[in-house]
Amino acid sequence: MNVLHMKYALEVAKTGSLNKAAANLFVGQPNLSRAIKDLEASLGITIFDRSSKGMILTPEGEVFLDYAEKILRQIDEVEQIYREGANEAKIRQRFSVYAPRAGYISAAFSAFSSMIDRSRPSELEFREATVPEVIRGVLNSECKLGILRFPIESEKYYRELTAEKNLLCETVADFNCVLSFSTVHPFSRLEEISPELLCEHTEAIFANESFAPAQGTISVAGVTVTHPVPPLEYPEPKHKILVYDRAGMLELLHNNPDVFAWTGPAPKQWLEHHGLAQKACRGIARRYKDLLIFKSDYRLSSLDKMFITELTKYKRAWIE
């Protein structure tokens, strides 16, 4: 695959015309047309549909050019660094991780970000994402590290999926879920919460990544994983609220005395700060696992190791 041909394809996509792109690139139109065809042949895809209206990007072409833009941007950055004289002070520090909505992970990232060397430029990315988004992110090199969260019953299936995709994985946390609710919720006055009481109140659930039983199947990167679906251990609540962000969940639990949610355990100081309480539910042990993943050929950077150290420290403070 020719880097110059990538630049040609981006210009054709920008102008929508071989003639205009050729003029902007100072190359002959026949040569440009041949370069685009060679690029398509080398990739085995059609990047552009040719029509009387011009060069129209295909869906495959859109995906390819998204990658091409990132590659060319990185090449430009490398060239700029070495044109100016390579030295450690000028090299940008980069770190990226996709993870589930979890308090200890957010706290670990916050602490980690404060430890970055401020004398050098840096770019850190932290994204709360679903399991399929995490796996795709690592496989597509959108992020270097990913953290999966799943019910323990599904561990075998996610281990098989990561192995098939040549991903290394390490256990970060293993925990039983608890009920979280406001300190003025009726649950806070009870010595013991029975499963039957849950259906009388409103359950808040993280949409697409909840502590509800496993969904049964997951399709990612061309592979469909089928895993067991544990039965619901209590009557389904009459009222449910789907939440898409952790801040929204915290506000909901704090301000609504009827709402509860299944979450991971949290330290007392953090719960008090947010006006929340936690208790186990009698007879229900929802066990979950958090798994760190990265490509098998990826070498962990010093920033990755620093983050993992903080992750382990905060996991112990929150869960153990």
N, C-alpha and C positions, 0 to 999 in steps of 0.2 A: 504494500500500500504506500503510495507516494504522498508525502506531506504537501507538496506543491499542488497536487491534484485536489487535496482537501480544501486548500485556499481557493482554488478555482470553483469548486462546487459551492462553497459558501457565497462567493460573489454572484454566481448564477442564481442561487436562491434569493439573494438580496435584490437583484434587478429583475428577476423573472424572465430574462432574455439572454440568449447566447450572444447576440450582437452587442448589446449594451455591456455585458460582462467582459467580452473580448476587448472592447474599447477601453474600459476602466483598467483592465489588466495589461494592456499593451501587448496582446498576443493576437494571432490570426484566429478568425472564427472557426475555420476548419480544424486547426490545432486544438482549440479549446473543446470543440465537440468531440474530437478523438480522445482527449484526456478524460472527459467525463465518461465516455463509453468504456475506456480502459479501467477506470475506477469502479464502475458498476460491475464489470466482468470480474475484477479481482475480489470483490465483495460477494458476488453472486446475488445481487439485489438490483432492483430498478430504483434509482434515486429520484429521477424526474419522469413525469409523463409529458411527452412532447405533444403539443396541440397548436391550433391556430392562434390561441390566446397566449402562447408562450410556454415557458418551462414551469410545470406545476409539480411541487414536491409531493411524493407519495408518502404514505404513513411510514414505510420503512426508511425513506429518505429523511424524514423529520427526526427519527430516532438517531440515525447515523450522524446527521449534522449537529445534533445536540452534543454527541460525543466528540465530534471533530472540533467544535468550538472550544470545548474544555481542553483538548489536547494541544491545540494551537496556542491557547492562552498560557498554558504551562510552558510550552516551548519559548514563547516570548519572555516569560518571567526568567527562565534559566539564562537565556541570551542576555537579558538586561543585567542580571547579577554578574555574569562573567565579563561583560563589556566594561562594567564599572570597576572590575577587580574583585574577585571572589574573596570574601572574608566573612567570618561567622557573624559579625555584627549586622551584616546586610541581608543575610538569609532569613526569610520569613519562617517563623515557627508555625507549623500546621498541626491541628488535631481535630478529629471528628468522631463522634459516637452517636448512634441511634439506640434508643432505650425505651423501655416501658414507662408508664406514668408511675413513678415510685419516689417517695420522699427521700429515702437514703441515697438514691442515685443522684437526685437533684442537689442534695446537700454536698455530696462528694464532688460533683462537678463545680459547684460554687467555690468550695475550698481549693480545689485544684486550679481554677482560673486565677485565684488571687496569688498563686505561687509562680506564675509565669514570669520569666525574665523580661522586665519592662524596658530594658535597653535595646531590645531587638523587636522588629515588627512581628506581629503574630496574627493568626486567624484561627479561631476556635469555633467549632460547630457542635451544638448539642440539640438533638431533636427527639422529642417524645413520639414514638411510632409504634404501630401494630407489628405483630410477629412477621407477616408477609413483607411489610415495608422494611423491617430490619434486615431480613435475609436478602431481599433484593438490593438494598443499599450497600451491603457488604460485597455481594457478588458483582455489582456494577461499579464498584470502587467509588461510590458516592460518599461512603464513610469507611474508615479503616477498622473501627471496632463496632460491634453490635451486642446488645444484650436482649436475649429472648426470655419471656416469662410464659410459663405454661403449667397446667395441672400435672401433678406427678404421674398420673395415669398415662399421660401422653409422652413421657420422657423417651421411651424406646423409639417412638416414631420420629421425634425431632432429632434424636441421635443418628438415626439412619439417614434422615434427610441431609443433615450437615455433613455426614461422612460421604454421601453420594456426591455432594457439591464441593468436596475437598476443602471443607472448613474445619478448623481446629476449634474445640470448645472446652471451656473450663467452668466448673460450677462456681458461681458467685455467692448464691444464697439458697437456702432450703428452709421453708417456713410454713406454719399453719396460719391461715387467714383468721382474722377476728372481725367483730362488728365494730364499726366506728359510728359515732353519733354525737349530737350536742350534749353538753353537760346538763341541759334542762330537758332532755328527752326522757320519757317515762322509763326507758331501759336503765338510766343512770341510778334509779332508786331501787332496782331489783338486785337481790343477791345472786340470782341465777336467771338466765334467759333461756326459755324453752323454744324449740323450733316452731311450735304452734303460735307463739306470739308474733312471729315475724310477719305473717300474712295480714295482721291488723294495722300495719304501718306501711309507709312508702319506702320502696327500695330504690336507691340511686345506683346506676350501673354505668361503668365506662363503656360507651358504645364501641363495638369491634374489638375490645380488649378488656373484657370484664372478668370478674371473679366468679361468674356463673359457670356452670358445667361446660366442658370443652364442646366446641361446635361440631365435631365429628369429622370434618375434612378441611384441609387447607391446600390451596394450589399456589405454588410459587416457583418461578424459574423453570417452568415446564414440567414440574413434578407435583402430583397430587398425593398428599399424605392423608390416610384414613386412620383415625385413632378412636378409642372408646369414648362413649358419652356417659359419664357417671349420672345416675338418677338424681333428681332433685330431692334433697333430704327434708324438705318442708313444703307445706302448701304454698302455691305461688301467690305472692302478694297481689292484691287487687290494683294497687297503684305502683307504677314504675316511672322513673325519670331517667332518660338517657343523657349522659353527659359526655362532652368531647374534649374537655381540658381539665387539668388538675386544679387550677385556680377556681374554676366554676364549681367543682366538686367540694372544695373546702368551704366556699361561700354558702353553698347549699346545706351542707351538714351543720355549719355553725349557726345559720340563721333560721333554719326550719326545724322546729322541735319534734316533727313527726318522721323525719327522714333518717334512714340508716344506710350503710354501705359495707360490703365486704372489702377489707383492705389488708395490707401487710401491717404488722405491729410497728408502733412508733414509740420513741422515748417519752417519758412523762413530761419533761420540760417542753417539748415540742407540742404535745397535746394541750397542755395548759395555755401555751401561747395562742393557740387557735381556738380555745374554748371547746375542746373535744374530749371525749372519753372513749375507751375501748374495753370490750369484754368478749370472752369466748361465748359460743352458743352451745348449750348442752347437747351432746350426742353428735355434733357435726365437727368434723376435722377436715377442712379443705386445705390440702397440702399443695404448695406451689414451689416451683424452682425457677431461679434466674440463672441463665447460662450466658457466659461471655463467648462471643464467636469472632473469628477473623480468618482471613485466607491462610491456607497452609503454607504458601510461599511468601507470606508477609513477615517481615522482621520487625518486631515491636520496637518503636522509637523510645527515646528517653522520656518524651511527654506521655506516651502510652503507659509506660511503666509507672510514672508518677501518678497518673490518674488511677491506675489499678490499685496502687498502694492506698490512695485516699478512699477508693471504693470499698476496699476490704476493711479499712478503719471505721467507716461510717456504717457499714453493714453490721459490724460487731456492736456498735453503739445503739443501733435501731432494732436489730432482730435478735441478737443473742442475749 
